[in-house]
Amino acid sequence: MRVFNLINVSTCITGIYGRSLLLFVECKLRPFTCPTCLKSYTRKSNLSRHQRIECGQEKKMVCPICEQRFYYRSEVKNHALNKHGIYLNQLDAIERQMQQ
């Protein structure tokens, strides 16, 4: 027997758009659950990525400005742009200077 986790069950039952639409949009089934942290995913590949990179792992990507840590390089780039106002090419230049 498979166990499914439902997202946002309260909005599935009531809502201004009607029950059938909300059931389709809001109640996504998440049948793949991490046995370590109990996060659930809609696809097995997403669970595998979570287990390989995130769950129980150290955040390996570091912002060269404030040293905040992230799991993915894309998160560092978004952080640098939103928090420090630095774009990708500027961030790469800073990283190269720090490696020298």
Phi and psi in degrees as a GROMACS rama.xvg file:
@    title "Ramachandran Plot"
@    xaxis  label "Phi"
@    yaxis  label "Psi"
@TYPE xy
-92.4288  140.411  ARG-2
-102.973  131.183  VAL-3
-114.295  134.35  PHE-4
-94.6858  134.347  ASN-5
-104.209  143.647  LEU-6
-99.3633  132.482  ILE-7
57.8313  53.8951  ASN-8
-63.4486  -36.386  VAL-9
-61.6384  -37.0972  SER-10
-77.2924  -15.775  THR-11
-72.3249  -33.8912  CYS-12
-81.324  -38.7441  ILE-13
-126.025  152.851  THR-14
165.081  161.218  GLY-15
-79.3729  -14.6345  ILE-16
-90.9732  -5.41658  TYR-17
98.8281  146.909  GLY-18
-59.9533  -45.6998  ARG-19
-65.3583  -40.9526  SER-20
-66.632  -44.3873  LEU-21
-65.4131  -36.5483  LEU-22
-62.1054  -38.0527  LEU-23
-71.8947  -42.4306  PHE-24
-83.4373  -43.4874  VAL-25
-92.3009  -30.4895  GLU-26
-95.2613  70.5623  CYS-27
-78.9888  134.056  LYS-28
-80.1084  139.015  LEU-29
-126.108  82.0132  ARG-30
-80.2502  -9.67587  PRO-31
-106.427  110.527  PHE-32
-115.659  135.786  THR-33
-72.511  125.35  CYS-34
-69.7415  -18.1771  PRO-35
-83.5172  -52.0958  THR-36
-113.547  -4.27958  CYS-37
68.2958  15.1704  LEU-38
-69.6064  147.13  LYS-39
-122.649  154.625  SER-40
-137.786  154.513  TYR-41
-80.752  -23.0032  THR-42
-127.336  145.86  ARG-43
-64.0403  -34.8154  LYS-44
-64.5836  -34.6739  SER-45
-68.4872  -38.1575  ASN-46
-64.6921  -42.3449  LEU-47
-62.1417  -42.6201  SER-48
-62.6943  -44.4343  ARG-49
-57.8201  -46.5338  HIS-50
-67.8677  -34.4167  GLN-51
-75.9893  -39.6625  ARG-52
-108.245  -37.6982  ILE-53
-102.921  -55.309  GLU-54
-65.6424  116.229  CYS-55
72.8636  6.98543  GLY-56
-101.615  154.925  GLN-57
-78.0593  142.789  GLU-58
-72.6582  118.181  LYS-59
-95.2844  -22.5855  LYS-60
-88.252  134.531  MET-61
-125.934  135.736  VAL-62
-70.2129  124.962  CYS-63
-70.7894  -11.5631  PRO-64
-92.8797  -53.0041  ILE-65
-111.899  -1.41133  CYS-66
64.3475  21.0722  GLU-67
-70.1013  142.615  GLN-68
-104.266  149.318  ARG-69
-142.008  161.988  PHE-70
-80.8773  -33.4353  TYR-71
-124.286  146.47  TYR-72
-62.1522  -35.4217  ARG-73
-62.0163  -32.5754  SER-74
-67.6973  -37.1175  GLU-75
-64.4797  -43.4383  VAL-76
-63.4969  -44.4281  LYS-77
-64.1249  -41.491  ASN-78
-61.6006  -46.6334  HIS-79
-61.401  -39.9086  ALA-80
-70.0147  -46.2322  LEU-81
-76.9525  -35.3371  ASN-82
-96.3916  -31.4124  LYS-83
-116.837  -7.72801  HIS-84
68.1589  30.0196  GLY-85
-111.799  132.012  ILE-86
-87.5032  172.704  TYR-87
-53.465  -50.9572  LEU-88
-65.7693  -34.548  ASN-89
-69.1489  -38.7764  GLN-90
-64.4106  -42.3415  LEU-91
-62.0073  -39.8016  ASP-92
-64.2023  -41.0425  ALA-93
-63.7552  -42.7253  ILE-94
-63.7263  -39.5201  GLU-95
-64.8318  -40.4497  ARG-96
-63.9898  -38.2523  GLN-97
-71.0488  -27.388  MET-98
-77.3139  -20.8444  GLN-99
